Amino acid sequence: MKLQGRVRRPKVVLGILLFVLGSTIVICTTIGPAPIGPVEVLGILLGRVPGAGGLIPGGDWPETFETIVFQLRLARVVLAALVGAALAASGVVLQGLLRNPMADPYILGISSGAALGASLGLLLGLGGYALGIYTIPLLAFLGGVGTAFAVYALARVDNRVPVSTLLLAGIAVGSFLSALTSLVMVTSGSNLHEVIFWLMGGFAGRGWDHVKVLLPYVLIGFIPMYLYARELNVMLLGDETAQHVGIEVERVKRLMFVTATLVTASAVAVSGIIGFVGLIIPHAVRLLVGPDHRILLPTSALVGAIFLAAADTVARTAVAPLEIPVGVITALCGGPFFIYLLRRKKDPGF
Amino acid sequence: MGKIAGAVLKVLDVECAYGANKVLDGITFAIEKGSFTGIIGPNGSGKSTLLRCISRVLKPVRGVVLLDDRNVYGLGSRDVAKLMAVVPQETVVNFPFTVEEVVVMGRSPHLGRFQSEGKRDFEIAARVMDLTNIRHLAGRPVTAISGGERQRVIIAKALAQEPEVILLDEPTSHLDINQQLEILNLLQRLNRETKLTIISVFHDLNLAAQYCDTLILMQEGRIFALGTPEEVLTVQNIKAVYSTNVLVNKHSITGRPVVMLLAPGRQKGIAQAKIHVLCGGGTGTALLSLLANHGYELTAGVLNIGDIDWEVARLLGLKIAEEAPFCPVSERSHEENFGLIKRADACIMASIPFGHGNLKNLQAAIRALEWGKPVLLIEEQRIEQRDFTGGRALHLYNELKQKGAVVLRDGIEVLDVLPKLLPRKDTSDFPKTSLKKI
């Protein structure tokens, strides 16, 4: 019997997606207001690859082109891809752990915690370069991680963390912190614009430094996520059922929460709050490849990367020189696409 | 239960609590390898908790659970999962895993930390899917199959664990009767063919009686009774644990006990009254249970051993004037019958068909009237239609009527008429409103 929505050869799919991701990054890098042609971009990019420098003839572009392509565009595209992968993968893990369709990476209050941290920082005028570009990301990261752990601790009953209390604790703490953030915004005066811009999320002005901050979290975080994919599958049948087939449920839950929290918080720290990616991508990919986390997780990460890299390119070029917040693009693209998927398949995953 | 040496599972003096709420107390029993044990009891008696305790979910406050002589709570969850599988009441699967994928998940405890399922695991999955008759569903999403099929999938997943013991918590309570039987027959087959030890919580006493060789009856966190279905499912035990009046009969095919519910008693009867019931051939079955349910002290006769009414009377624990199977009433049993009538306050004759063998019951009734005891005749069928003695029964029956026997249409009427005919006995628990009627 042919399986609907199932991938016969996961490795082929992953290979294709990797290729698509590479192409997307290159294509996105060629797009921009500066008049730099695709061939020159390719030349600049290949020039950075050892041994591939001479593949493209020419090389007579000005130094500024090199800076624009490599320092500005490529860094930003790579960062967007990393954030997309981080959010999508965390979304997969949290939706699986919580067995809840509304779960996304922000369910544990990471976004509201990060927002409060970042807006407090901006209110106090710490956003300037004087204290380094890491100040706001660090505050956002701490706010996000702190909130997630507080929610987890609040939801804990008798050394267990029931899904329902976790969701409720997340909502309660999230609303409380959002209220505090609003309070901060009201009193932030001239910094209000900055706060709002941060909250909407985006990659404007981000560079390789941000990539360096995020990359270790994403790479290290993906390892446990992937290694526990089989356990995550079984846990979809319920905590006790998983325990009955020998899975240390609470331990896996704890490990996955910590991992997803760190990965999400680091992504939020460098990019602000970008919605929809962590909710929509796992859903859409699950409809396409099925619920098995061993394929769902890497596929979602790749699709998330491709999606956010492309979305950010649209955000910065569609009405240039003005930038649309990337969250607007993700919502505008993601929403209708998701509805289409839901309507097409009468039996959605959730 | 037998000897504890062959036990695969031992529960020793276990006490469990949810917070300060003690749910299980002093539970001790042993499960023999290859047995089929049912855990029964009212809601809240601790059945499911006991199962959770055994399955390493709820750690007992006191006592131990030994699986193959090893403490379940001292073993890792994977080690336990290799020996023991659990099938919950209902498994909600919201994700469209295929049937095969779910079954293969049962291989988890046998896989290393970072290992994926191999060829052998899929072979085992295929085998248990054959056993549970779901092979044809292998590629279907579990979200798109029926409840009965899904429960078979979960059982297959449990079997894929290759356990020695399988625990089930009311595995069929959400299913239609045909699916219930399908699942239970499957379990029975596995139990008999593969010597799989099965422990299951049952809500339905009759299903438990039908399939289990041992029953554990729970009451308020303790074991009230433990033994074969015949030993455990007695009228007295059920009355004590469920506060419900039942009639326990024998299944006519399997010989297992069958529990029949009786309408809740109106408690209008005079508990102290002794009633002798003349019946046989099933005519007294309902009547005996009805009267017993209303607190009357009963005797019965003359009944052939093995007769349905004899079984009922025996299960109700009555004194019976009995006769050898298929034999006509002898002088000896006739005398016994007289003896019982003499001690009774009233005599009721069920709508018995009369042949030459049981004519003496009519004579016994006449004797009752002569002794001044009220006699009630239940005439569900006209006497002419049940006289197989060429008029002799009819003659005796008419004599009964002439001498003052009261004729009633059915057994229910007995409850209304009987108190009015009985000699008045003043008792404290006898309601005054009823006394006025007399």
Interface residues (C-beta under 8 A of the other chain):
Chain A: M1 K2 L3 Q4 G5 R6 R99 L227 R230 E231 N233 V234 L236 L237 G238 E240 T241 Q243 H244 V245 G246 I247 E248 R286 G290 P291 D292 R294 D347 G349 F350
Chain B: S55 R56 V57 G76 S77 R78 D79 V80 A81 K82 A85 V86 P88 T91 V92 V93 N94 F95 P96 F97 T98 E101 V102 M105 G106 S108 P109 L111 R113 F114 S116 A138 G139 R140 P141 T143 A144 K157 A158 Q161
